[in-house]
Amino acid sequence: MDLWNQLPQEYVGSIKDQIDSLRNDEKQQNNLEQIIERRWMPKPLWAVRSYDLDGIKAWKTLSEISVTHRSNNPYCIYIHVPFCRSRCGYCDCYAFPLTKNEQRHIQQYTETLVQEIEIWGALHLLKKREISTIHFGGGTPLTLGCQNLNRIVKALRENFNVSKETELAFETTSSMLTEEIFSSLDQMRFTRIHIGVQSLQDKVRKLIGRQESPEIVLEKIRFANQLGWTVSTDVIIGLPEYGISGILSDMDSLIEIGVEGFSIYELVQSSRNRLFFNKFHLADQPILEKFVMFQTAFQHLLRRGYQNNLYNHLSKKVDKNIYFTSPSRHEDLLGMGTIADGYFGNFLYRHGSYLHYLKAVTEMNPGLEGGLFRSAAETKYRQLEIELRSGKPDPMVFASILSEEKAMKLFAGWIRLKMINIDPSGESCSLTPNGAWFIGRLLSEASDEIQ
């Protein structure tokens, strides 16, 4: 493979070692490419089976649960904003560009979000519990504009226990950031930003529709650092014309200016980005090539002092990645906005799609589509899922849920396949690049052991 000649020599041996471990998997009778291609992410529970309750009954249940459940424990808040300035061809998110009646949509959505915030805020005990983080995702939350964003943040502060320790975080493209916006967000006390850089290579940026030069992107990240914000970004494997040399060069540039966290993942085809895949023939890219690039990017960060803080997110100590790591702290999630999921204990709920959400939010209902209770088996699986997704699975947790024999069997197999490393002290485990790539397979194998 030509790719081997492009790799820095310090990675070749370790990556071939990871690959050789897969060839020795006695469970597999397929060739290497077929083994590597055996990757998937389990569907969320609401997509696997129908809701137990419709939206109205789900809200009644939540009204009773949320005022009694874990009253002294912190929880986190997620706000979904489904708007973008333009739709990125590769994107798989639930988001759409604003074209006609832009301001009407923005104002209507802002009004609806504020109304939902007030509905939840009326649950007095929920209002008293500490908030670990408020995370704005999308879409691009900044499409709402700073005035509307400030209104939403103000409503959150008035209705919930938002303290100086609460992290305010948001996702954005660099093109939305200006000095005025930086100043406004800083005044609102945002402290974490995830910027969709995607690539600093001119050719790649042109192909994926990025307008700003790499120099401007880097300058904006420096400015965010000067404000004392934590900055994270993505490393997407599989973008057109984005080879390993470009990926490593970009990562080094971002590390040099202080980016604290990187999420590494493969670009996966879906109904939302199928045209983009077809345009650049991305489905034809050899799976082994993408696997090696994923491995190299992961190991590159490990060698530069980054550590797993999620199965596919590596960070320095400053980037706590609080929203995405909240399950490991057993925090509840209050999700708000269209298609947002949330959960309190073993009860999960989901909001409706955009038009359904706008119509469904009333003074007595926060626009839910439905809700469901996890069964006993689903609750056990959820505990194992949290361990694996954390990037640092604890075999003792597996033993307590399954049995010592089953836990030893699973971990022995994963260690043999170099999907899990044992810390030299013998006191902890962490996912390897193999484990991060095959996270869906690990989850499936854990699920198979649950009665």
The 8 nearest C-alpha neighbors of each residue, nearest first, counted from 0:
[[1, 2, 3, 4, 288, 287, 5, 285],
 [2, 0, 3, 4, 5, 288, 6, 243],
 [1, 3, 5, 0, 4, 6, 288, 243],
 [4, 2, 6, 5, 1, 0, 11, 7],
 [3, 5, 2, 1, 6, 0, 7, 8],
 [6, 4, 2, 3, 7, 244, 1, 243],
 [5, 7, 3, 4, 8, 2, 11, 10],
 [8, 6, 9, 10, 5, 11, 4, 3],
 [7, 9, 11, 10, 6, 12, 4, 3],
 [8, 10, 7, 11, 12, 13, 6, 14],
 [11, 9, 8, 13, 12, 7, 14, 295],
 [10, 12, 8, 14, 13, 9, 15, 6],
 [13, 11, 15, 14, 10, 16, 9, 8],
 [12, 14, 16, 15, 10, 11, 17, 9],
 [15, 13, 17, 16, 11, 12, 10, 18],
 [16, 14, 18, 12, 17, 13, 19, 11],
 [15, 17, 13, 19, 14, 18, 12, 20],
 [18, 16, 14, 20, 15, 19, 417, 13],
 [17, 19, 15, 21, 20, 16, 14, 22],
 [20, 18, 22, 16, 21, 17, 15, 23],
 [19, 21, 416, 23, 17, 18, 22, 16],
 [22, 20, 23, 18, 24, 19, 416, 17],
 [21, 23, 19, 20, 24, 31, 18, 30],
 [24, 22, 21, 20, 25, 19, 416, 27],
 [25, 23, 21, 26, 22, 27, 20, 416],
 [24, 26, 27, 23, 28, 22, 21, 412],
 [27, 25, 24, 28, 23, 29, 21, 22],
 [28, 26, 25, 29, 24, 34, 22, 30],
 [27, 29, 26, 30, 25, 24, 34, 33],
 [30, 28, 27, 33, 34, 31, 32, 22],
 [29, 31, 33, 32, 34, 28, 22, 27],
 [30, 32, 34, 33, 35, 22, 29, 21],
 [33, 31, 35, 34, 30, 287, 36, 286],
 [32, 34, 36, 30, 31, 35, 29, 37],
 [33, 35, 31, 37, 36, 32, 29, 30],
 [36, 34, 32, 37, 33, 31, 287, 38],
 [35, 37, 33, 34, 38, 32, 286, 287],
 [38, 36, 34, 35, 33, 39, 440, 437],
 [39, 37, 36, 437, 439, 440, 35, 40],
 [40, 38, 439, 41, 37, 440, 437, 438],
 [39, 41, 439, 42, 38, 438, 440, 442],
 [42, 40, 439, 39, 43, 443, 442, 44],
 [41, 43, 46, 44, 40, 47, 45, 39],
 [44, 42, 46, 45, 41, 47, 40, 48],
 [43, 45, 47, 46, 42, 48, 373, 49],
 [44, 46, 47, 43, 48, 49, 50, 371],
 [47, 45, 44, 43, 48, 42, 49, 50],
 [48, 46, 44, 45, 42, 43, 49, 41],
 [49, 47, 45, 46, 44, 50, 51, 371],
 [48, 50, 45, 51, 47, 46, 371, 44],
 [49, 51, 371, 370, 52, 369, 45, 48],
 [50, 52, 371, 370, 49, 372, 53, 369],
 [53, 51, 370, 50, 57, 369, 56, 371],
 [52, 54, 369, 56, 55, 57, 368, 370],
 [53, 55, 369, 368, 367, 57, 56, 58],
 [54, 56, 58, 57, 53, 59, 364, 367],
 [55, 57, 59, 58, 53, 54, 52, 60],
 [58, 56, 54, 60, 370, 55, 52, 59],
 [57, 59, 61, 55, 60, 56, 62, 54],
 [60, 58, 56, 62, 57, 61, 55, 63],
 [61, 59, 57, 58, 63, 62, 64, 56],
 [60, 62, 64, 58, 63, 59, 65, 57],
 [63, 61, 59, 60, 64, 65, 58, 66],
 [62, 64, 61, 60, 65, 66, 59, 67],
 [65, 63, 61, 67, 66, 68, 62, 60],
 [64, 66, 68, 67, 61, 62, 63, 125],
 [65, 67, 124, 125, 64, 63, 68, 122],
 [66, 68, 65, 64, 70, 69, 63, 124],
 [67, 69, 70, 65, 64, 66, 344, 343],
 [70, 68, 72, 71, 67, 344, 65, 73],
 [69, 71, 68, 72, 67, 128, 124, 66],
 [70, 72, 69, 128, 73, 129, 68, 127],
 [73, 71, 69, 70, 74, 128, 129, 330],
 [74, 72, 129, 130, 128, 131, 330, 71],
 [73, 75, 330, 331, 130, 131, 332, 72],
 [74, 76, 132, 332, 131, 130, 133, 333],
 [77, 75, 133, 333, 334, 332, 132, 134],
 [76, 78, 334, 134, 133, 135, 335, 333],
 [79, 77, 135, 335, 336, 334, 134, 136],
 [78, 80, 336, 136, 137, 135, 339, 81],
 [79, 81, 137, 140, 138, 82, 136, 139],
 [82, 80, 94, 138, 137, 93, 79, 95],
 [81, 83, 138, 95, 94, 96, 80, 139],
 [84, 82, 96, 139, 85, 138, 95, 142],
 [83, 85, 96, 97, 142, 86, 82, 139],
 [86, 84, 96, 83, 87, 97, 95, 82],
 [85, 87, 96, 95, 88, 83, 84, 90],
 [88, 86, 90, 89, 85, 208, 207, 272],
 [87, 89, 275, 90, 272, 86, 207, 274],
 [88, 90, 272, 87, 275, 91, 207, 276],
 [91, 89, 87, 88, 92, 272, 271, 86],
 [90, 92, 271, 272, 89, 269, 93, 270],
 [93, 91, 94, 90, 138, 137, 271, 81],
 [92, 94, 81, 91, 138, 95, 137, 338],
 [95, 93, 81, 138, 82, 92, 137, 83],
 [94, 96, 82, 83, 86, 81, 97, 93],
 [97, 95, 83, 85, 84, 86, 82, 98],
 [96, 98, 101, 84, 82, 83, 99, 95],
 [97, 99, 101, 96, 100, 84, 85, 95],
 [98, 100, 101, 97, 102, 104, 103, 96],
 [101, 99, 103, 102, 104, 98, 97, 105],
 [100, 102, 104, 97, 99, 103, 98, 105],
 [103, 101, 105, 104, 100, 106, 107, 99],
 [102, 104, 106, 100, 105, 101, 107, 108],
 [105, 103, 107, 101, 102, 106, 108, 100],
 [106, 104, 102, 108, 103, 107, 143, 109],
 [105, 107, 109, 103, 108, 104, 102, 110],
 [106, 108, 110, 104, 109, 105, 103, 111],
 [107, 109, 111, 105, 110, 106, 104, 112],
 [110, 108, 106, 112, 111, 107, 105, 113],
 [109, 111, 107, 113, 108, 112, 106, 114],
 [110, 112, 108, 114, 109, 113, 107, 115],
 [113, 111, 115, 109, 114, 110, 108, 116],
 [114, 112, 116, 110, 115, 111, 151, 109],
 [113, 115, 111, 117, 112, 116, 110, 118],
 [114, 116, 118, 112, 365, 117, 113, 111],
 [115, 117, 113, 119, 114, 118, 120, 112],
 [116, 118, 120, 114, 115, 119, 121, 113],
 [119, 117, 115, 120, 121, 116, 114, 365],
 [120, 118, 121, 116, 117, 122, 115, 365],
 [119, 121, 158, 117, 122, 118, 126, 116],
 [120, 122, 119, 118, 123, 117, 126, 158],
 [123, 121, 120, 125, 119, 124, 126, 66],
 [124, 122, 126, 125, 121, 127, 120, 66],
 [123, 125, 66, 127, 126, 122, 128, 70],
 [126, 124, 123, 127, 122, 128, 66, 65],
 [125, 127, 159, 123, 124, 120, 128, 160],
 [128, 126, 124, 125, 160, 129, 123, 159],
 [129, 127, 125, 126, 73, 160, 71, 70],
 [128, 130, 73, 160, 131, 127, 74, 161],
 [129, 131, 74, 73, 75, 132, 161, 165],
 [132, 130, 165, 75, 74, 73, 166, 129],
 [133, 131, 166, 75, 165, 130, 167, 322],
 [132, 134, 76, 167, 77, 75, 168, 166],
 [133, 135, 168, 77, 169, 167, 132, 78],
 [136, 134, 169, 78, 77, 79, 168, 140],
 [137, 135, 79, 170, 169, 80, 140, 78],
 [138, 136, 80, 81, 139, 79, 140, 94],
 [137, 139, 81, 94, 82, 83, 80, 140],
 [138, 140, 137, 83, 171, 141, 142, 82],
 [141, 139, 80, 142, 143, 137, 136, 138],
 [142, 140, 143, 144, 139, 175, 145, 171],
 [141, 143, 144, 140, 139, 83, 82, 84],
 [144, 142, 141, 105, 147, 140, 148, 145],
 [143, 145, 142, 141, 146, 147, 148, 140],
 [146, 144, 148, 147, 149, 183, 143, 180],
 [145, 147, 149, 148, 144, 150, 143, 183],
 [148, 146, 150, 149, 145, 144, 143, 151],
 [147, 149, 145, 151, 150, 146, 144, 143],
 [150, 148, 152, 146, 147, 151, 145, 153],
 [149, 151, 147, 153, 148, 152, 154, 146],
 [150, 152, 154, 148, 153, 149, 113, 155],
 [153, 151, 155, 149, 154, 150, 148, 156],
 [152, 154, 150, 156, 155, 151, 149, 157],
 [155, 153, 151, 157, 152, 156, 158, 150],
 [154, 156, 152, 158, 153, 157, 159, 151],
 [157, 155, 153, 154, 161, 159, 158, 152],
 [158, 156, 154, 155, 159, 153, 160, 120],
 [157, 159, 120, 155, 156, 154, 126, 117],
 [160, 158, 126, 156, 161, 155, 157, 120],
 [159, 161, 129, 127, 126, 128, 130, 162],
 [162, 160, 156, 159, 130, 165, 129, 163],
 [163, 161, 164, 165, 160, 130, 129, 156],
 [162, 164, 165, 161, 166, 188, 167, 160],
 [163, 165, 162, 166, 131, 161, 130, 132],
 [166, 164, 131, 132, 162, 163, 130, 161],
 [165, 167, 132, 164, 133, 168, 190, 131],
 [168, 166, 189, 133, 190, 132, 134, 191],
 [169, 167, 191, 134, 192, 189, 135, 190],
 [168, 170, 135, 192, 134, 136, 193, 171],
 [169, 171, 193, 136, 192, 194, 135, 139],
 [172, 170, 194, 139, 195, 193, 173, 169],
 [171, 173, 195, 194, 174, 175, 196, 139],
 [172, 174, 175, 176, 216, 194, 171, 195],
 [173, 175, 172, 176, 211, 210, 177, 216],
 [176, 174, 173, 172, 177, 141, 171, 142],
 [175, 177, 173, 174, 180, 181, 178, 219],
 [178, 176, 180, 179, 181, 175, 174, 219],
 [179, 177, 181, 180, 182, 176, 183, 222],
 [178, 180, 182, 177, 181, 183, 176, 184],
 [181, 179, 183, 177, 182, 178, 176, 184],
 [182, 180, 178, 184, 179, 183, 185, 177],
 [181, 183, 185, 179, 180, 184, 178, 186],
 [184, 182, 180, 186, 185, 181, 179, 187],
 [185, 183, 187, 181, 186, 182, 189, 180],
 [186, 184, 188, 182, 187, 183, 189, 181],
 [185, 187, 183, 188, 184, 182, 189, 181],
 [186, 188, 184, 185, 189, 183, 149, 152],
 [189, 187, 185, 186, 190, 184, 167, 166],
 [190, 188, 167, 185, 184, 187, 168, 191],
 [189, 191, 228, 167, 168, 188, 229, 166],
 [192, 190, 168, 229, 228, 230, 189, 167],
 [193, 191, 230, 169, 168, 170, 194, 229],
 [192, 194, 170, 231, 232, 230, 169, 171],
 [195, 193, 232, 171, 172, 196, 170, 173],
 [194, 196, 172, 197, 232, 171, 233, 193],
 [195, 197, 198, 194, 232, 172, 173, 233],
 [198, 196, 195, 233, 234, 235, 199, 232],
 [199, 197, 200, 196, 204, 203, 249, 246],
 [198, 200, 213, 249, 201, 204, 196, 197],
 [199, 201, 203, 198, 202, 204, 245, 213],
 [202, 200, 204, 203, 205, 199, 213, 212],
 [203, 201, 205, 204, 200, 206, 240, 241],
 [202, 204, 206, 205, 200, 201, 240, 207],
 [205, 203, 209, 201, 207, 206, 202, 208],
 [204, 206, 208, 202, 203, 207, 209, 201],
 [207, 205, 203, 204, 208, 202, 239, 209],
 [206, 208, 204, 205, 209, 203, 88, 87],
 [209, 207, 205, 206, 204, 210, 87, 88],
 [208, 210, 204, 205, 207, 211, 206, 212],
 [211, 209, 208, 212, 205, 204, 174, 207],
 [212, 210, 209, 215, 213, 174, 216, 173],
 [211, 213, 214, 215, 216, 210, 201, 199],
 [214, 212, 199, 216, 215, 217, 211, 200],
 [215, 213, 217, 212, 216, 218, 211, 199],
 [214, 216, 218, 212, 217, 213, 219, 211],
 [217, 215, 213, 219, 218, 214, 173, 220],
 [218, 216, 220, 214, 219, 215, 213, 221],
 [217, 219, 215, 221, 220, 216, 214, 222],
 [220, 218, 222, 216, 221, 217, 215, 223],
 [219, 221, 223, 217, 222, 218, 224, 216],
 [222, 220, 224, 218, 219, 223, 225, 217],
 [221, 223, 219, 225, 220, 224, 218, 226],
 [224, 222, 220, 226, 225, 221, 228, 219],
 [225, 223, 221, 227, 228, 226, 222, 220],
 [224, 226, 222, 227, 223, 221, 228, 220],
 [227, 225, 223, 224, 228, 222, 185, 190],
 [226, 228, 224, 225, 229, 223, 190, 222],
 [229, 227, 190, 191, 224, 226, 223, 230],
 [228, 230, 191, 318, 190, 192, 259, 227],
 [231, 229, 192, 258, 259, 193, 191, 228],
 [232, 230, 260, 193, 259, 258, 261, 194],
 [231, 233, 261, 194, 193, 195, 262, 260],
 [234, 232, 262, 261, 263, 235, 197, 195],
 [233, 235, 263, 262, 197, 236, 264, 261],
 [236, 234, 264, 265, 233, 263, 266, 237],
 [235, 237, 265, 266, 238, 264, 289, 293],
 [238, 236, 266, 265, 235, 239, 289, 241],
 [237, 239, 241, 236, 240, 235, 266, 203],
 [240, 238, 241, 237, 279, 203, 281, 206],
 [241, 239, 242, 203, 238, 202, 237, 206],
 [242, 240, 239, 238, 245, 203, 246, 243],
 [243, 241, 245, 244, 240, 246, 292, 237],
 [242, 244, 246, 245, 292, 247, 241, 5],
 [243, 245, 247, 246, 242, 248, 5, 6],
 [244, 246, 248, 243, 242, 247, 249, 241],
 [245, 247, 243, 249, 244, 248, 250, 242],
 [248, 246, 250, 244, 249, 245, 243, 251],
 [247, 249, 245, 251, 250, 246, 244, 252],
 [250, 248, 252, 246, 251, 247, 199, 245],
 [249, 251, 247, 253, 252, 248, 254, 246],
 [250, 252, 254, 248, 249, 253, 255, 247],
 [251, 253, 249, 255, 250, 254, 248, 256],
 [254, 252, 250, 255, 256, 251, 258, 249],
 [253, 255, 251, 257, 258, 256, 252, 250],
 [254, 256, 252, 253, 257, 251, 258, 250],
 [257, 255, 253, 254, 258, 221, 252, 220],
 [256, 258, 254, 255, 259, 253, 224, 221],
 [259, 257, 230, 254, 253, 231, 260, 256],
 [260, 258, 315, 314, 231, 318, 230, 257],
 [259, 261, 314, 231, 313, 258, 318, 232],
 [262, 260, 232, 233, 313, 312, 231, 263],
 [261, 263, 312, 233, 311, 234, 232, 313],
 [264, 262, 234, 311, 233, 235, 261, 312],
 [265, 263, 235, 236, 234, 266, 262, 311],
 [264, 266, 236, 235, 267, 237, 263, 293],
 [265, 267, 237, 236, 235, 264, 268, 238],
 [268, 266, 265, 269, 91, 237, 272, 89],
 [267, 269, 273, 272, 276, 266, 270, 282],
 [270, 268, 271, 272, 273, 267, 91, 276],
 [269, 271, 273, 272, 268, 91, 274, 276],
 [272, 270, 269, 91, 273, 90, 92, 268],
 [271, 273, 89, 275, 274, 269, 270, 88],
 [272, 274, 276, 270, 275, 269, 268, 271],
 [275, 273, 277, 276, 272, 278, 88, 271],
 [274, 276, 278, 88, 272, 277, 273, 89],
 [277, 275, 281, 273, 274, 278, 279, 280],
 [276, 278, 280, 274, 275, 279, 273, 281],
 [277, 279, 275, 276, 280, 274, 281, 273],
 [278, 280, 281, 277, 276, 275, 239, 282],
 [281, 279, 277, 282, 276, 283, 278, 284],
 [282, 280, 276, 283, 279, 284, 277, 239],
 [281, 283, 280, 284, 276, 277, 268, 285],
 [282, 284, 281, 280, 285, 286, 279, 276],
 [283, 285, 281, 282, 286, 288, 280, 289],
 [286, 284, 288, 287, 283, 289, 282, 32],
 [285, 287, 289, 288, 290, 284, 32, 36],
 [286, 288, 290, 285, 289, 32, 291, 35],
 [289, 287, 291, 285, 286, 290, 292, 2],
 [290, 288, 292, 286, 291, 287, 293, 236],
 [289, 291, 287, 293, 288, 292, 286, 294],
 [290, 292, 294, 288, 293, 289, 295, 287],
 [293, 291, 295, 289, 294, 290, 243, 296],
 [294, 292, 290, 296, 291, 295, 289, 297],
 [295, 293, 291, 297, 292, 432, 296, 298],
 [294, 296, 292, 298, 297, 293, 299, 291],
 [297, 295, 299, 293, 298, 294, 292, 300],
 [298, 296, 294, 295, 299, 300, 432, 293],
 [297, 299, 301, 295, 300, 296, 302, 294],
 [300, 298, 296, 302, 297, 301, 295, 303],
 [299, 301, 303, 305, 298, 302, 297, 296],
 [302, 300, 298, 305, 303, 304, 299, 306],
 [301, 303, 299, 300, 304, 298, 305, 297],
 [304, 302, 300, 301, 305, 299, 298, 254],
 [303, 305, 301, 302, 306, 300, 315, 314],
 [304, 306, 314, 301, 315, 300, 313, 303],
 [305, 307, 313, 314, 301, 308, 304, 315],
 [308, 306, 313, 309, 390, 312, 310, 314],
 [307, 309, 313, 312, 306, 390, 389, 314],
 [310, 308, 389, 390, 312, 307, 311, 388],
 [309, 311, 390, 388, 435, 389, 312, 307],
 [312, 310, 263, 309, 262, 435, 313, 264],
 [313, 311, 262, 309, 261, 308, 310, 307],
 [314, 312, 307, 306, 261, 305, 308, 260],
 [313, 315, 260, 305, 306, 259, 318, 261],
 [314, 316, 305, 259, 317, 318, 260, 306],
 [315, 317, 318, 314, 319, 259, 305, 306],
 [316, 318, 315, 319, 259, 229, 314, 260],
 [319, 317, 320, 316, 259, 315, 314, 260],
 [318, 320, 321, 317, 316, 308, 314, 324],
 [321, 319, 318, 323, 322, 324, 308, 260],
 [320, 322, 319, 324, 323, 325, 132, 131],
 [321, 323, 325, 324, 320, 132, 134, 75],
 [322, 324, 325, 321, 320, 326, 309, 327],
 [323, 325, 321, 322, 326, 327, 320, 309],
 [324, 326, 328, 322, 327, 330, 323, 321],
 [327, 325, 329, 328, 324, 330, 385, 323],
 [328, 326, 329, 325, 324, 385, 389, 386],
 [327, 329, 325, 326, 330, 324, 331, 73],
 [330, 328, 326, 327, 325, 331, 74, 72],
 [331, 329, 74, 328, 325, 326, 73, 332],
 [330, 332, 74, 343, 342, 75, 344, 329],
 [333, 331, 341, 75, 342, 76, 74, 334],
 [332, 334, 76, 341, 75, 77, 335, 342],
 [335, 333, 341, 77, 339, 340, 76, 332],
 [336, 334, 78, 339, 77, 79, 333, 337],
 [337, 335, 79, 339, 78, 112, 338, 80],
 [336, 338, 353, 352, 339, 350, 356, 351],
 [339, 337, 350, 351, 352, 349, 340, 336],
 [340, 338, 334, 350, 337, 335, 336, 349],
 [341, 339, 349, 334, 348, 338, 350, 342],
 [340, 342, 334, 332, 333, 348, 347, 349],
 [343, 341, 347, 332, 346, 331, 348, 344],
 [342, 344, 331, 346, 345, 65, 332, 347],
 [343, 345, 346, 342, 331, 68, 347, 69],
 [344, 346, 373, 372, 343, 347, 342, 378],
 [345, 347, 372, 343, 342, 344, 371, 373],
 [348, 346, 342, 371, 370, 341, 372, 345],
 [349, 347, 370, 341, 340, 369, 342, 371],
 [348, 350, 340, 368, 339, 367, 369, 338],
 [351, 349, 367, 338, 368, 339, 337, 366],
 [350, 352, 368, 356, 338, 355, 337, 367],
 [351, 353, 338, 355, 337, 356, 354, 350],
 [352, 354, 356, 337, 355, 357, 351, 338],
 [355, 353, 357, 356, 352, 358, 351, 359],
 [354, 356, 358, 352, 351, 353, 357, 359],
 [357, 355, 366, 351, 359, 353, 354, 358],
 [356, 358, 354, 355, 359, 360, 353, 111],
 [359, 357, 355, 356, 360, 354, 366, 361],
 [358, 360, 366, 356, 357, 355, 361, 364],
 [361, 359, 366, 365, 364, 358, 357, 356],
 [362, 360, 364, 363, 359, 365, 366, 114],
 [361, 363, 364, 118, 360, 114, 365, 115],
 [362, 364, 361, 118, 365, 360, 58, 55],
 [363, 365, 361, 360, 366, 362, 58, 55],
 [366, 364, 360, 115, 367, 361, 118, 363],
 [367, 365, 360, 359, 356, 364, 350, 351],
 [366, 368, 350, 54, 369, 349, 365, 351],
 [369, 367, 54, 351, 350, 349, 53, 366],
 [370, 368, 54, 53, 52, 367, 57, 50],
 [369, 371, 348, 57, 52, 50, 347, 51],
 [370, 372, 51, 50, 347, 346, 52, 348],
 [373, 371, 346, 345, 374, 347, 51, 370],
 [372, 374, 345, 377, 378, 346, 371, 375],
 [373, 375, 377, 376, 378, 372, 345, 379],
 [374, 376, 378, 377, 379, 373, 380, 372],
 [375, 377, 379, 378, 374, 380, 449, 450],
 [378, 376, 380, 374, 373, 379, 375, 381],
 [379, 377, 381, 375, 376, 380, 373, 374],
 [380, 378, 376, 382, 381, 377, 375, 400],
 [379, 381, 377, 383, 378, 382, 384, 446],
 [380, 382, 384, 378, 379, 383, 377, 385],
 [383, 381, 385, 379, 380, 384, 378, 386],
 [384, 382, 386, 380, 385, 381, 387, 397],
 [383, 385, 381, 387, 386, 382, 388, 380],
 [384, 386, 382, 388, 383, 387, 389, 327],
 [387, 385, 392, 383, 389, 384, 388, 382],
 [388, 386, 392, 384, 389, 385, 390, 383],
 [387, 389, 310, 385, 390, 386, 309, 384],
 [388, 390, 309, 386, 387, 391, 310, 385],
 [389, 391, 310, 309, 430, 388, 429, 387],
 [390, 392, 429, 389, 428, 430, 393, 386],
 [393, 391, 386, 387, 428, 390, 394, 429],
 [392, 394, 395, 396, 391, 386, 428, 427],
 [395, 393, 397, 396, 398, 392, 406, 410],
 [396, 394, 398, 397, 393, 399, 406, 403],
 [397, 395, 399, 394, 398, 393, 400, 383],
 [396, 398, 394, 400, 395, 406, 399, 401],
 [399, 397, 403, 402, 395, 406, 401, 396],
 [398, 400, 396, 397, 401, 402, 395, 403],
 [401, 399, 397, 398, 402, 396, 379, 383],
 [402, 400, 398, 397, 399, 405, 449, 406],
 [403, 401, 398, 405, 404, 399, 406, 400],
 [402, 404, 398, 406, 405, 407, 401, 399],
 [403, 405, 407, 402, 406, 408, 398, 401],
 [406, 404, 408, 402, 407, 403, 401, 409],
 [405, 407, 398, 403, 409, 408, 397, 404],
 [408, 406, 404, 410, 405, 409, 411, 403],
 [407, 409, 405, 411, 406, 410, 404, 412],
 [410, 408, 406, 412, 407, 411, 405, 413],
 [409, 411, 413, 407, 412, 408, 414, 406],
 [410, 412, 414, 408, 409, 413, 407, 415],
 [413, 411, 415, 409, 410, 414, 416, 408],
 [414, 412, 410, 418, 416, 415, 411, 419],
 [413, 415, 417, 419, 411, 416, 412, 418],
 [416, 414, 412, 417, 413, 411, 20, 418],
 [415, 417, 20, 413, 414, 418, 21, 412],
 [418, 416, 414, 415, 419, 413, 17, 20],
 [417, 419, 434, 433, 413, 431, 416, 414],
 [418, 420, 430, 414, 431, 417, 429, 413],
 [421, 419, 429, 428, 430, 431, 422, 414],
 [420, 422, 428, 425, 427, 423, 429, 419],
 [421, 423, 425, 424, 427, 428, 420, 426],
 [424, 422, 425, 421, 426, 427, 420, 428],
 [425, 423, 422, 426, 427, 421, 428, 420],
 [426, 424, 422, 423, 427, 421, 428, 420],
 [425, 427, 424, 422, 428, 421, 423, 393],
 [428, 426, 422, 425, 421, 393, 429, 391],
 [429, 427, 421, 391, 420, 422, 392, 419],
 [428, 430, 391, 420, 390, 419, 431, 392],
 [431, 429, 419, 434, 390, 418, 435, 420],
 [430, 432, 434, 433, 418, 419, 435, 420],
 [431, 433, 435, 434, 294, 297, 436, 430],
 [434, 432, 418, 431, 436, 435, 437, 417],
 [435, 433, 418, 431, 430, 437, 432, 436],
 [434, 436, 432, 438, 310, 433, 437, 311],
 [435, 437, 433, 434, 438, 432, 38, 290],
 [436, 438, 434, 440, 439, 435, 38, 433],
 [439, 437, 441, 435, 440, 434, 436, 442],
 [440, 438, 40, 39, 442, 437, 441, 38],
 [439, 441, 443, 437, 442, 438, 444, 38],
 [442, 440, 438, 444, 443, 439, 445, 437],
 [441, 443, 439, 445, 440, 444, 446, 438],
 [442, 444, 446, 440, 441, 445, 439, 447],
 [443, 445, 447, 441, 446, 442, 440, 448],
 [446, 444, 442, 443, 447, 448, 441, 383],
 [447, 445, 443, 444, 448, 449, 380, 442],
 [448, 446, 444, 445, 449, 443, 450, 442],
 [447, 449, 446, 445, 450, 444, 401, 405],
 [450, 448, 446, 447, 401, 376, 445, 380],
 [449, 448, 376, 447, 401, 446, 379, 375]]
